[in-house]
């Protein structure tokens, strides 16, 4: 299992049980008089790869960690400074021992201390003269796997027609976070936009949501494609892959609706909160629900809809559920004139008829949730191609 800096810091903080713990660059240790001492301060480490190669997955972090304790007048009257130093150093070395044990409890060992890398320094001049402080420096080698395995980005597989990402090529206003455009990373010019700022989703950078990745948050918003879905008029098959988190029932991540030909594509949740893949061609339908017994609301997922003439092949992957290559057939679904390229697609809602005569399109099933990425091909990806794209997404977002 690869170990990242966020994992290391989480364990470091967990193993310090004596007082407050911090990660950052704070130098004024007693600015906040509510600090609970003895305290732990972990400063952002230096990081190097001692050797670079496909088989090298080890990374060296050099940490500077500060242990601070009060030595105010009350303490001075009851305890000698040398004893106070010794007690603080004992806490620091005990903390280091517990931190090391966490990673070495099970085989294979995924992190270890570089030989002779630990140094302890008693800081005699601290910002507040009623504090004592110990600085501990050590190098921690962890299994990082930064160079292997390699992943295949979506644009290395043929047929890519649209690649929309919350973290790339997004136009938004910093004060309001409102998104007006997501440019297309496929090079085909099939981006999405929303000119009405009342219907624009919000962009949050790292630190938001369950994935701690950049996301677009939708409520009653939607983004509309620049061009019609699947621009090739001769191509009737396609693949849609999306990464999102849906919080409520009756929400659509992806929607396509052709009122004149009565054709529909939807990816989202139904009225009971189940994830639903749905396609309609006049009176004929193709659909599949996941999960089949419980809802997966409020959790990130990767879902895949592959269409091939008379069948849909569905994949739904989350931390709790993994449904792969689920097929659904309808032999009457396809006809030589069946295409899904006459209308624009939407992210964040779908469209429906208002029921009037003559009918008009209205938006509904607005997404309540977070959107990370959507990838579309004008062909049905085979299993090998799809596995590469899903592997790329899972390495990026760590869904399961």
N, C-alpha and C positions, 0 to 999 in steps of 0.2 A: 504494500500500500504506500503510495506516495505521501510524503509529509511536506506540508507547506508552512510558511511562516505563521499564518493564522492559527494552525493547529498547535504549533510549538508554544505560542504566546498563551493560548487557552490553557494548556497544561501547566505552564509556568505559574499563571495566576491561580489555578486551582490548587496547586501544591503549597501556596503561601496562605496559611490559615491564622496568622497572628495579628494582622492589621490590614490597612488599605493597600491596594495594589494598582499600579498604573503602568501604561505603556505609552511612551512619548518622549519629549525632549525637556520636560520640566526641570528647571534648575533651582528655582526658589522653593525649597521644600516645605516651608512653613507659611506660605502666603495664605493658605486656607486653614484657618485655625480649627476647622472641623475634622482635619485629617486624623485618622485613628492610627496610632503608632504601636509597635514598630511597623514601618511601611516598606513596601517593595516598589522600586522603579526599574522597569526594563526599558532600555533605550533601543531604538531601531538598530539592528545589527548590520555590520558589513557582511557581504556574501560573495563567495568565489566558488568556482568549479575548479578543483585542483588539476583535473585532466578532462579534456573534452573529447568525446567520441560517442559513437552510437551505443556502445555497451556501458557507458559511464552514466550512472544515475545518481551519483553522490554530490551533495552540495555542502560546503562548509560555511556555517554562520558563526561570526565572532561577536559575542554579546558582551556588553557592559551593563552590569546589574548593580543597583545601589540599594543597600539596606540602611534605613535611617531609624533612629530612636531618640526620644526626648531625653535630655539630661538637664532638666530644669532645677531650680533651687531645692525643691522638695526631694528630688532624686539625689542631688549632690549631698544633702544632709544625711542620707540613709545608705548610700552605696558609693563606693570608690569608683573613679572613672575607669580604672583598669578592669574592675569587675564588670562594669557596664559594657566595655569593649568586648570582653570575653563572651558575655551572654549574647550580644548581638552577632558575633562571629559564629557562635554555636548554632544560632537560628539560621544563619545564612548557609552554613555547610550542611545542616540537616535538610534545608529546602532543596539544595542541589542534589543531595542523595536521593530524596524522594522523586525529584524530577527525572533523574537518570533511571531509576527503577521502573518508572512508568513505561519506558520504551524498551526495556530489556527484560521484561517479565515473560515474554513469549518469544519463541523462535519462529521465523528468523528475526534477528535483531535488526531493527530499522533505524536506529540512531545510537551514536556512542560519542563519548568524550575523546577528543584528540589527546594523545599522550602529552603530559607535562604542559597542558595549555592553561591550567587554572592558576590565576594569580589573585591575591587578596591584598588590598591596600587600605590602610586606615586614613581616611580623609580628615585632616586636622583643621582645615578651614572650610566650614560650611556656611551657607548664606545666613543661617540663624545660629548664633553662638550658644544656644541652649539645645542644639542637636549634636549627636555623634553619628558618624556615617562610615560604612564600609563599602568599598567598590570592589566587585568581583568581576574578573574578566576570564572568559573561557571560550573555546572553539568547539562547536557542536556539529558533528557530521551526521547528515541525515540522508535517507534514501529519497531523492527528489524526482528521479525519472524525467528530467527535463528534455532529454534528447531521444528517448525511445519510450513507448512506440510513437511513430509519426502518424499524423492523421491526414486524411484527404479532404481538402475543402470542397464545397459544392461546385465551384467553377472549374474543377478538374474533371468533371463528369459531363459528357455531352448532353445537349438538350436543355440546358438551364435557360429559363426565360424570365425569371424574377427572383431576386434575392434581397429581402428586406430585413434590416436589422435595427434594433433599438439603439445599438452602440456604435453605429457607423452611418455616415452620410445623412444625418438628420438635421433639418432646419427647425430651430425652436428659439423662443425668446427666453433669455436667461431669467428675467424678473418673474415672469408668469409660468415658465416651464411649458408653455403651450406649443405643440408640435404642428407645423404647417406642411412639411414635406419629409418623406423618407425616399431618398434616391435609390435607384436600382443597382445593386452590386453585381448583377449578371452581365452588364454591358448592353442589354437589350432595350434599355430605356423604359422599362415597365415599373416605374415607381408609383407611389401613392401620395395623395395630398388632401388637404382640407382647407379651403379658403375662408370658411366661416369660423371665426375664432370661438364662437359659442359651442362648436362641435369638435374642437381640437382636444386630443388626449394630452396628458401631461407626461413629461420625461423626467425620470429620476435617475441619477447616476449611481455609481457603486455605493453599496450600503443599504439599498432599499429592497424590500421583498424577501421572500424565502430563499432566493438564489443568490442574494448579495451581488447581483449583476445589474447593469443598466436595463431599465424597463420603461415601457410606456403604459401608463395606467389609464384605463377606460372606465367610464360610467355611462354617460349618454352620448358617447362620441363615436366617430368613425372616420376612417381614411379611405378615399376612393382612388382606384387605379387610374393612371394616366391613359392607358390603352385598354382595349377589350382583353378579357381573359383568354389565354392560349392564343397568341396572335396568328399562328400559322393556320390558314383556312383549310389546309389539307390534313391537319393533324387532329384526330378525334380522341386520342388517349392522352393521359396526363398523370402527373404525380404532384401532390401537395404535401408538404411537411411543415408542421408548425410547432413552436415551443411557446407555451403560455401557462398561465394559472387562471382558472375560472373559479369565481367565488360563489356564483348563484346559479340557479336553474334558469332555463330559457335564455341562455347567452350564446351568441355566435361569434367565434373568432374569425372565421372566413365565411363569406356569403357571396353567392352568385345567383341572380334571378333574371330570367328572360320572360317578361310578361307575355309578349306576343306569341312565343313558341311554347309557353308553359314548361320551362326547364329551370331546374334549381340544383344548386350544390350548397350544402351547409356542413360546417364542422363546428361543433359546440355542444351545449347541453340541452336536454329536453326538459319538459315540465317537471319531471321527477328528479332532475339533477344528474342523470346518467349522461356520459359523453356519447354523442350520437354523430355518426357519419351518415349523410343522407344525400341521395340524388333522385331527381324526378325528371321524367321525359313524358309529358302529357299524362296519361293515366298510369304509366308504368313507373315503378319505384324500385330503388335499391337502398337498403339501410342496414346499419349495424350499431348496436349499443355496447358501450364499455364504461365502467365495469358492469357486469351483468347482475350483480347482487347488491353492491353497495356503491354509493356515490364517492367520487374522489375530489370533491370540491375543496378549494383552498390549497391545493397541492400542485406543484409544477409538474409538467408532463411533456413528452414528445408524442405527437400523433401523426399518422401517415395515412393518406388516402391515395390509393392507386386505382385508376380507372382503365379498364381494358374491354371496350366494346359492350359486353353484356355482364360484366362482373366488376365489383369493387373488392379490393384487397386492403384490409385495414390493419393497422398496428397502433397500439396504445401502450405507452411505456411511462411508468412513474415509479416512485420509490416502493410503492406497495403492490403495483399491478404491472404485469408484462403479458400483453396479448400480441402475438405475432402471426402474420400471414393468415388472418381470418378472412375467408372468402364468402361472398354472397353473390348469387347468380340470379339473373332474370332474362331468360332467353328472348323475351319480347321487347327488351329495353332498347336495343340498338336498331337503327335503320340507316340506310346510306346517307340520309340527310341530317342525321343527328350530330350537331356540333355544339360546343359550349364556348363560342368565341364571338357572340353577337353583342354582348353587354360587358360592362366593367364589373370588376369584382370589388368587394369591400372588406376591410379589416375592422372589426369592432362592432359589426351588426350585419344583418341581411335585409332583404327587401321582400315585400309581399303586395298583393293586390288590395286596394281599399274597398273592393266589393261594389263599387259604383258602376253605372252604365253611362258612358264607357269607363272602364276601370283605369286607375292610375296606380303608380308604385308608391308605397310608403315604407319607411324604415321601421324595423322592429327587431326584437331579440338583441338589444344592445348589450355588449359585453360589459360585465362587471368583473374586472380582473386586470391582470398584468400580461403584457405581450413582450416577448423577447425577439422572436425570429420567425420568418416564414420563407420557405424555399419552394420553387415551382419549376417543373420540367414539362416540356411538351411531348413527353413520351411516358410509357409505363416503365419505371426503373425495374431492372431485374433484382433478384435478392442480393446478389453480390454488390451491385452498385448502391442499393439502398443501405446495406450494412455499413458501407463506408461513410455515407452521409450521417447516419444515426450515430456512428462511432465518433465522428467529428463533433456533433452536437453534444453528446454525453460527456466527452472530454472537456468541452468548454463550459457546460452548465452543471455537470455532476448531478444529473437527474436521478440516477439509480446506481 
